[in-house]
Amino acid sequence: MSVILCTAGYDHTIRFWEALSGICSRTIQHPDSQVNRLCISPDKRYLAAAGNQSVKLYDIKSTNPSPLLTFEGHTGNITGVAFHCEGKWMVTSSEDGTVKIWETRTGTIQRSYSHGCPANDVVIHPNQGEIISCDRSGYVRVWDLAENTCAHELTPEADVSVSSVTVASDGTLLCAANNSGNVFIWKIEQEYNGTRMVPVTQFSAHKEYITRILLSPDVKKLATCSADHTAKIWEIKDSSSKPGEQPKSLPLEATLTGHQRWVWDCAFSADSAYLVTACSDHYARLWELHSQQIIRQYNGHHRGAVCVALNDYSETR
C-alpha cells in the first residue's frame, strides 16, 4: 500500500480511502468516543487514533478491526499525537493539561510534562530530542528530553489559546497559530548549549479561529485551517523585519474555498504539491495546490470529519 489516507471524526468511525479514486476501502468502528487526531507511523505499519482519554493503535496491514494496543493514562480529550521517527515512542497532548511520552511496544507512560491547563497540540522536533506543545493559556513550550526540562517558554499573545504548532522537517522553523487567527514564526537556531528561538514574524491569517497550522515537507509552504470555512496556503519566505518595522505577513499563495463549515485538519502530500483537508461538513477534500482545484472529495462520514492522516512517501524513505 503506497498511499495511506485516512479520516475520522464525530461519527465514531475511521475510514481508509483510495486516494485517487475516492473509494472508501475500509471502515473501522471507534465506539468509545469521537476521534480527535490521527497519525500514521513512519514505517506505515500503524495508525494511532486519539480520542477521549485514550489512543488506540491499529495495524494498517491487518483486517482485524480491533486495536493492537490501547494507551490509557490521560483523563481528558487527547488533542495531539505524533510518532518518533523510528516508531519507538509516541507523544500525546491532552485537555487534562499534560503531554505524555509512551513506549509504543508496551503502551506504558515513560514521561509526563505538565502545562497546568489544557494542552492543544504537540509535535516532535526532527532532532528527536525535543518536543513542542501549546496550550489554552497562550503558551508554547519546548521540552528538552535529554535534560528532562522545559527549555523554552514562548507567549505569542497573552491569554489567547494557541491551537496548533508545527516544526519544519529540517528543524529550522517553528510556527504557531492561535484563536485570534494569528500566526507566529520563530527561527530555530542551534547553539552549543541547545536551541535558541528567534522571532521572525507574526501576522493575521484569518479573522476566525485557526484550527490547524502545518508546514509542508519541502518547507516552502505553510497551511492554515480555520473556522472561517477556508484553508490558506502561505509562501515561506524570509519575512524578518528590521528594527522598528511592522512585522511582515507571509505572501498568500492560495485560499482554498469550497468547504461548507469549519476546516479542522490538513495533511500535505510528500511532494508538497497536494493538500488533504477535513471539514465539519462531513467531507475530506484533496486539493491540487498549483491550480487550487478540488481533485477528489471523500464522502462517507455521517458527521463532521475533524482529522486526516496521509502517508504517500516511497517505501524506501
C-alpha positions in Angstrom: 0.0 0.0 0.0 2.0 3.0 -1.2 -0.6 5.7 -0.3 -2.3 5.6 3.1 -5.1 8.1 3.6 -7.4 8.0 6.5 -10.0 10.3 8.1 -12.1 10.3 11.2 -14.3 12.5 13.3 -17.6 12.6 15.2 -19.3 9.6 13.6 -17.1 7.2 15.6 -15.6 5.7 12.5 -12.1 5.7 11.0 -12.1 5.5 7.2 -9.3 4.4 4.8 -9.5 5.8 1.3 -8.1 5.0 -2.1 -6.7 8.5 -2.6 -7.1 8.7 -6.4 -10.4 7.0 -6.9 -12.1 8.4 -3.7 -13.4 4.9 -2.8 -13.6 4.0 0.9 -11.6 0.8 1.1 -12.0 0.1 4.9 -14.0 1.4 7.8 -13.1 0.8 11.5 -15.6 1.4 14.2 -14.4 3.6 17.1 -17.3 3.2 19.6 -15.7 4.7 22.7 -15.6 8.3 21.6 -15.1 10.7 18.7 -11.7 10.6 17.1 -9.7 13.9 17.6 -6.4 13.2 15.8 -4.9 10.6 13.6 -1.2 9.8 13.0 0.4 7.1 10.7 3.7 5.6 11.9 6.7 6.5 9.7 7.0 2.8 8.6 3.3 2.8 7.6 2.6 -0.1 9.8 0.4 1.5 12.4 -2.3 4.1 12.8 -2.8 5.9 16.1 -6.3 7.3 16.7 -6.6 9.7 19.6 -10.0 10.1 21.3 -11.3 10.9 24.7 -8.8 9.8 27.3 -7.1 7.0 25.2 -5.2 6.4 22.0 -5.9 3.2 20.0 -3.1 1.7 17.9 -4.3 -0.2 14.7 -2.4 -2.5 12.4 -2.8 -0.9 9.0 -2.0 -4.0 7.0 -4.3 -6.3 9.1 -8.0 -6.7 8.5 -8.5 -7.0 12.3 -10.9 -4.2 13.3 -9.7 -4.3 16.9 -6.8 -2.2 18.1 -3.5 -3.8 18.8 -3.0 -1.7 21.8 -4.8 1.0 23.8 -2.8 3.7 25.5 -4.6 4.7 28.7 -3.5 7.3 31.3 -5.0 10.6 30.1 -8.1 12.0 31.9 -9.3 14.3 29.1 -9.6 14.5 25.4 -6.4 13.8 23.6 -5.6 16.7 21.2 -2.3 15.8 19.6 -0.4 12.6 18.7 3.0 12.1 17.0 5.4 9.2 16.4 9.2 9.1 17.0 11.0 8.7 13.6 11.6 5.0 14.2 8.3 4.5 15.9 9.9 3.6 19.3 7.9 6.1 21.2 4.8 8.3 20.8 3.9 11.6 22.3 0.4 12.9 23.1 -1.2 16.2 24.3 -4.4 16.4 26.3 -7.0 18.6 27.7 -6.0 17.2 31.1 -3.1 19.6 30.9 -0.3 17.1 30.3 2.0 16.0 27.5 2.9 12.3 27.7 5.6 10.1 26.1 4.6 6.5 25.6 6.7 3.4 24.8 5.0 2.2 21.6 5.6 -1.5 22.1 4.1 -1.8 25.5 1.8 1.3 25.8 3.5 2.4 29.1 4.0 6.0 30.0 7.7 7.0 30.0 7.3 10.7 31.0 4.6 13.2 31.7 5.0 17.0 31.4 2.5 19.4 32.9 1.1 22.6 31.3 -1.2 23.3 34.1 -4.1 23.9 31.7 -5.5 22.1 28.6 -2.8 21.3 26.0 -3.9 21.7 22.4 -1.2 20.2 20.3 2.2 18.6 20.3 4.9 17.9 17.7 8.4 16.3 17.7 11.4 18.2 16.6 13.2 16.4 13.7 16.2 16.0 16.0 14.0 13.7 18.1 15.5 15.4 21.2 12.8 18.0 21.8 9.0 18.1 21.8 7.0 21.3 21.3 3.5 21.7 22.7 1.0 24.5 23.1 -1.9 25.3 25.5 -5.1 27.2 26.1 -3.4 29.8 28.3 -1.4 31.0 25.3 2.0 29.3 25.9 4.2 27.3 23.6 6.7 25.1 25.4 9.8 23.3 24.1 10.7 20.3 26.2 14.3 19.1 26.2 14.2 15.3 26.5 17.9 14.9 27.4 17.6 17.4 30.2 14.0 16.4 31.0 13.0 20.0 31.4 11.2 22.9 29.7 13.9 24.6 27.7 11.8 27.4 26.2 8.5 29.0 27.1 7.1 31.3 24.5 4.0 33.5 24.8 2.9 34.6 21.3 -0.2 36.6 22.5 -1.0 36.8 26.2 -4.1 34.8 27.3 -5.0 33.8 23.8 -5.2 30.0 23.3 -2.5 28.6 21.0 -4.4 26.0 18.9 -1.7 24.4 16.9 2.1 24.2 16.4 4.2 22.9 13.5 8.0 22.4 13.1 10.0 22.4 9.8 11.2 19.0 8.6 14.7 20.4 8.5 14.4 21.8 12.0 14.8 25.5 11.0 11.4 26.9 11.8 8.7 26.8 14.4 5.2 28.1 13.6 2.2 28.5 16.0 -1.4 29.7 15.4 -4.0 30.9 17.9 -7.7 31.6 18.4 -7.4 35.2 17.3 -6.5 33.9 13.8 -2.8 35.0 14.2 0.3 33.1 13.0 3.7 33.4 14.8 7.0 32.2 13.3 10.4 31.6 15.0 13.7 30.6 13.6 15.3 27.7 15.5 19.0 28.3 15.8 21.2 25.5 17.1 23.8 26.5 19.6 26.4 24.6 21.5 24.3 24.6 24.7 20.9 23.9 23.0 18.5 25.8 20.7 17.6 29.5 20.5 14.2 30.7 19.4 14.4 33.9 17.3 11.1 35.6 16.4 10.8 36.1 12.7 7.3 37.5 12.1 3.7 37.4 13.1 0.6 38.2 11.1 -3.2 37.9 10.9 -4.0 34.9 8.7 -7.8 34.5 9.4 -10.5 36.6 11.2 -11.7 33.4 12.9 -10.1 30.6 15.0 -7.2 28.8 13.3 -7.7 25.1 14.0 -4.5 23.7 12.4 -1.2 25.0 11.1 1.2 22.8 9.1 4.5 23.3 7.3 4.9 21.4 4.0 7.6 18.7 3.8 9.7 20.9 1.5 9.4 23.8 4.0 8.2 26.1 1.2 4.6 26.3 2.2 2.5 26.9 5.3 -1.1 25.8 5.5 -3.6 27.2 7.9 -7.1 25.8 8.5 -9.8 27.9 10.0 -13.3 28.2 11.4 -13.9 30.7 8.6 -14.6 27.7 6.2 -11.2 28.1 4.4 -7.7 26.8 4.3 -5.0 29.1 3.2 -1.5 28.4 1.8 1.3 30.8 2.6 4.7 31.0 0.9 7.6 30.6 3.3 9.9 33.5 2.7 12.3 35.4 4.9 9.9 37.9 6.5 12.2 39.2 9.1 11.5 42.8 9.9 14.1 45.4 10.5 14.0 47.1 14.0 11.1 49.5 14.2 9.3 47.9 11.2 5.9 46.4 11.3 6.0 42.5 11.1 5.6 41.3 7.6 2.9 38.8 6.5 4.0 35.8 4.5 2.9 36.0 0.9 -0.6 34.4 0.5 -0.3 31.7 -2.2 -3.9 30.3 -2.2 -7.2 30.5 -0.4 -8.9 27.1 -0.7 -12.7 27.8 -0.8 -15.4 25.2 -1.1 -15.7 23.9 2.4 -19.2 24.5 3.9 -18.1 24.6 7.6 -15.1 24.7 9.9 -11.9 23.2 8.4 -10.3 21.2 11.2 -7.2 19.5 9.9 -5.0 19.1 6.9 -2.1 16.9 5.5 0.4 17.6 2.7 1.5 15.1 0.2 5.1 14.0 0.3 6.0 16.3 -2.7 4.2 19.3 -1.1 2.0 19.7 -4.3 -1.3 18.5 -2.8 -3.2 19.1 0.4 -6.0 17.0 2.0 -8.4 18.8 4.3 -11.0 17.6 6.8 -14.2 19.6 7.4 -17.3 19.7 9.7 -19.4 19.4 6.5 -18.6 15.6 6.6 -16.2 15.8 3.6 -12.5 15.4 3.2 -11.0 17.0 0.1 -7.9 16.6 -2.0 -6.6 19.9 -3.4 -4.1 20.4 -6.2 -2.3 23.5 -4.8 -1.0 24.8 -8.2 -4.5 25.1 -9.6 -6.2 25.5 -6.3 -8.8 22.9 -7.5 -10.5 20.1 -5.6 -9.3 16.9 -7.3 -11.3 14.5 -5.2 -13.9 14.6 -2.4 -14.1 11.8 0.1 -17.7 11.2 1.1 -18.8 8.7 3.7 -18.7 10.3 7.1 -22.1 10.9 8.6 -20.9 13.7 10.9 -18.0 16.1 10.9 -14.6 14.9 9.7 -12.1 16.6 12.1 -8.9 14.7 11.4 -6.9 13.4 8.5 -3.6 11.5 8.1 -1.7 10.9 4.9 1.5 9.0 4.1 2.4 8.7 0.5 6.2 8.6 1.0 8.0 6.0 -1.0 8.8 2.8 0.9 12.5 3.5 0.6 12.3 6.7 2.6 
